[in-house]
């Protein structure tokens, strides 16, 4: 009997705890506080429905139209419109306006913890059917509507494709409170906290009823989803046809591939892209690709892509693959492992790390807490300029990077950067010392010896004005001797670079018009090293600025998007010092980061633009139409004008003017760079 009483008592206590833990309450709208739990639910629904009916003004052009609103009563006590089931942008704007008028409320709770709760609001614009009722999305209905209206990708840990036009449309993230926008690509999960990605996407959808129409204009080619998973499969194309002012009949690019991406339990994201390509480009582009060829095997290195073989008449065959796994074990941490590109900075260019080169294998950890975001990046790179045995792969090199982003004030962000590059040797592989996420690379390199690795440090700042203007800068220091720097006598080892820029979003109150101006300058020999395998490069392409070093450059960009139409114009001009490479002068003048600094032209008297100085002017105009927002398939046309003039004959480029026309159909998932 004694044990029975103990068992019954424990059972009752446990049952009370379980029942208490599973209590769910509905949101409490102002004026509903005194009602019972059941009445509060009914009062909330009636208050929202009544407020919507009283404030919604149907567009004059739509006398009778039905639509459905899916909205969330968030745990912060405000409303969030997830989806409006209509193709009319006027209705979508009006719905969001009405919900912005509603008062804040006490959020729904589960076990006394605030939670989000979704609701469905069907609305007929027809006076005979004015009895609108808000419906809670619960049980089976909730699952059905979430699958229909919510795009799971926008809540996932997948990386937003790193393209300039895509990131141009995310100013609300850059100007949101306590966000960090230097380290790219962003993840959808981070951006969706501040930008209504569902709305941006659905505003672009076309009213297509057939399967073929929906797949071509609106949806991924293959879309499979379940309760805890989803994945998409899309064909990838980059088909271009053009003509420059040379004797070649035409230029072209023929890329075909497939992209697979998905998510598991909303914690694990994955993506894989396989591409097979052949192409022939403008004459200056082909010359640069051949100049950057590996020391053995491959025929050339395609800028912004990878190594290539020779293909038919003066063309290139260059396969490429990318892929990654993205895991968020905690809300404050994201871990990525893959083979792709990364970018650090707010500008068009970056002096820290950019996407102008080939993809590489990497491990990246982003940790965010308080006003801090801390990025650790470890990469596995290829040195294709060092001779190896015929049966051996290219020489391996590594790079480790730290970037600390601190929101010092509401509008001011300060970033601290450091990196170290080292090479694989019989005695040294991937150095585990650099796995330390908080160590200072400069001190560690000093303990290993100055020729053991190549370190850089940097400082960045980003200031936001009026929610439309972003001022940004970077300072990169490779090496400096204070004594010689203050003397101003042009000491060769004072190696540094800096960037200043500004972006103006929704310029002059024109929605989606972005203006940008940027200045970059990098001193001779920056990013170089006496041991060529330690330069800041991968597959003979720079890891930072496309012009490498010994240059100054000014860039002005204007881009605009209206619904699915887009346009972009770009003007770049600057000077760069090339090597002379004559029978009597084979010195390095600091513009080619692949060369050893042991070949330097002088110890003192080094200056910007030294050597064979060239003036470069590039203008580009592009316009196009977004065919499918799900896969980012676009049709476009472009014209590029380039004028290159050096003081002496140049071993890379001819002194000439290039005009290059191009049209194409491409899945825009990575940037091309033709501006060098």
CORWOBEL-V782926 format. One line per field, one symbol per residue. burial: I if it has 24 or more other C-alpha atoms within 12 Angstrom, else O. A space follows every 10 residues. Layout:
BEGIN
burial = ???
END
This chain:
BEGIN
burial = OOOOOOOOOO OOOOOOOOOO OOOOIIIIIO OIOOOOOOOI IIIIIIIIII IIIOOIOIOO OOOOOIIIII IIIIIOIIII IIIIIIOIIO IIIIIIOIIO OIOOIIIIIO OOOOOIIIII IIIIIOOOOO OIIIIIIOOO OOOOIIIOII IIIIIIIIII IIIIIIIIII IIIIIIIIII IIIIIIIIII IIIIIIIIII IIIIIIOOOO OOOOIIIIII IIIOIOOOOI IIIIIIIIII IIIIOOOOOI IIIIIIIIII IIIIOIIIII IIIIIIIIII IIIIIIIIII IIIIIIOIII IIIIIIIIII OOOIIIIIII IIIIIIIIOO OOIIIIIIII IIIIIIIIII IIIIIIIIII IIIIIIIIOO IIIIIIIIII IIIIIIOOOO OOOIIIIIII IIIIIIIOOO IIIIIIIIII IIIIOOOOOO IOOIIOIOOI IIOIIOOOOO OIIIIIIIII IIIIOOOIII IIIIIIIIII OOOOOOOOOI IIIIIIIIII IIIIIIOOOO OIIIIIIIII IIIIIIIIII IIIIIIIIII IIIIIIIIII IIIIIIIIII IOIIOIIIII IIIIIIIIII OOOOOOIIII IIIIIIIOII IOOOOIIIII IIIIIIIIII IIIIIIIIII IIIIIIIIII IIIIIIOOOI OIIIOOIIII IIIIIIIIII IIIIII
END
